[in-house]
Amino acid sequence: MEMSRKGFVCGAAALIICAARPLVAAVADVDARIDALLAQMTLEEKIGQLWQTNGKPSQAIEAEDLSKDRSGDRFLADVRAGRYGSLIGRRGADGYNLLQRTAMEGRLGIPLLIGHDLIHSARTCFPIPLALSCSWEPELWRRIGEAIAVEALTLGCNWTFTPMSDISPDARWGRIAEGPGQDPYLASLLVPAMVKGLQGDDPADGRHIAACAKHYIGYGASTGGLDYYAVEMADGTLRDVYLPPFRAAVDAGVATVMPAFHSFNGVPCSMNRYLLTDILRGELGFDGLTISDYQAVDEMATGHGVAERGADAAAKALNAGMDMEMISDNYEKGLKAALASGRVKIETVDNAVRNILRVKFRFGLFDHPTVDVAALERTIDFPAHLALSREAARKSAVLLKNDGVLPLRPGLKVALVGDVADSVREMRGCWEHGDMSNITNTTLLAGLRADGVDVTYSSCYKLDGARNEAALRAAAADADVVVAAFGEYWGRSGENRSVTRIEFAPVQLKVLETLKRAGRPVVAVVFGGRPLALPELDREANAVLMAWNPGGAGGWGVADVLTGLAEPYGRLTVDFPNATGECPKVYNRMTTGRPSEPAGARWSTHYMDIPFTSVYPFGWGLTYTTFDYAGERVHADGDDMVFSVDVKNTGDRAGSEVVQVYVRDVVAATVRPRRELKGYARVWIEPGETKTVQIRVPKARLGYWVDGSYRVEAGEFKAWIAPHSDGGRELTFRLAE
Ligand code: NOJ
């Protein structure tokens, strides 16, 4: 239907007179409201909805500047004219309200989606996602999502580009820090929990924001762990390994999906119809909006070399199923020509607009476009968020080794060394994009002091630079135990921070040597955003705690674990290889004709110069007590297999154990992984107590994709009920025909 810029042309049957908002708001059903609105929109207004801009040249300006700055005036006029469907970047609450009011003053009164990367921090900084995944606790992810959502609204955002749902097998890849680890099953529990937290049960209740499952898909499989690099992937791998977290996000109602930068089997994800339309919409049933990554539509032309800028790129991306273009302006500049030439149909444009409006309706933006920040802030319990951040840091830390030196006994004189032990910034990690000005931030030093430790700090060395040998020796000489901060600076992980060395910087090995010579027990606390190759540390240190980038309250949380105020809780969600050369290293590797187990056989699959087993495998994590597994058994019960084990706490402290179930299909149609995680349970056990743990695994979870369909095969399976992916006694069971 032809549209009028003046807004008086009628559209869908339900319409009588098309006077902007009140009329649209009167139509109860969302689809009808969308149709009504669509019927009134000019082509320019439709194309406007498909563009997310940063508002340059006035990108950073907030409310005040927007009203006085000339470019701000122009920007507001464009917003009023409906030139943009969405903005990227936080504008502050006043800026948000001004922008929304301006958008609503427009002819049709369509609110904006305003999105920002509030990945693990808005006003409270939580541990990086990889750290959080080590909690193995979906409910923790949900609670953190909820906290980020309400804080994000106070910063002027109704959308965040998280959770990153990329399975990440490669420690070289810097973005491993941002994701849920390497396991599809575990990631499929964590990712939807974050979606639920961010979006809530009622996304329009004024306390929740739109989530974004990204980067669709296979980004973590980039060749060589190199960011943005090409991915070649078999269909079965796509569906068995990389798709499950996205499927779970869609099932949880995720509002938006961001296709990744890279090319997938030769076609950039941004214009990959098989991925964006056939699978995402057709198979997964996604009904939200797809947003390109930053200038990714442009990059189809400027980088990948598979499109020309403008009409060609616009047609290829939109026809493939990309609804909204982030930053670059191919839709804005090229869609009219693409429509005129017949390469794009107006129905395709309408459909994309529909997807975008649906999200705006779903989040109540038409009815409540602005935020009463003062009122909202009064309802936010910031101290509780800080406590949640501390809890999350405690739950993310993984105790990798301990000869008994931990927990630190009261009264010990502790020497704390290493520059990152007294750095707030190093605690926060790679996506510190929020505003944490009113939230306490901690360091490991502050945490140890707060926990009453008799601690003396001297930096002594930088993680990658100079060291002061004399100061190190003096620090050790004066102490009962040395706590040394090792690892990587936060700036070595995150986007486009791929590396070819995950080994410790040489200076850290020298520090370790000096401390060992000093003869004091060494507790290594490792910070960073990726798994590191730590064989020397495993050999030499008395205890190793992987602290990751533990967030704003991380200093407290990590100290709580060191002192035993909190029991070690985390379990690895990624393998810690022996050396970079093994990457990508995953526990769920395919079996081979010459299997690597039992280890050491001459003609088995292995490297000559390192052990085949990881220094610390997926699932690994010690506690301050010990557990004994006995009576492992499995039986069928209807549609489930039930795995049972008696777990005894054989130590003298209470603790929680994560009992893990791994399965292998023994005779399959295609080669299958040596083990795959299929279920787990965390159980709290008192000293001397034995608990029987039962884990139900639906038989339907034991299948895999072959020849385009999902199969659960009858026949023999192996299973392990184990504390980590290399442990456990082998069981067998059969699935009946
Ligand atoms: C590029 C990153 O790949 C993506 O994760 C992020 O959300 C966008 N930039 C927007 O900042």
Boltz pocket constraint, residues with backbone or C-beta under 6 A from the ligand:
constraints:
  - pocket:
      binder: B
      contacts: [[A, 117], [A, 161], [A, 214], [A, 293], [A, 294], [A, 495]]
      max_distance: 6.0
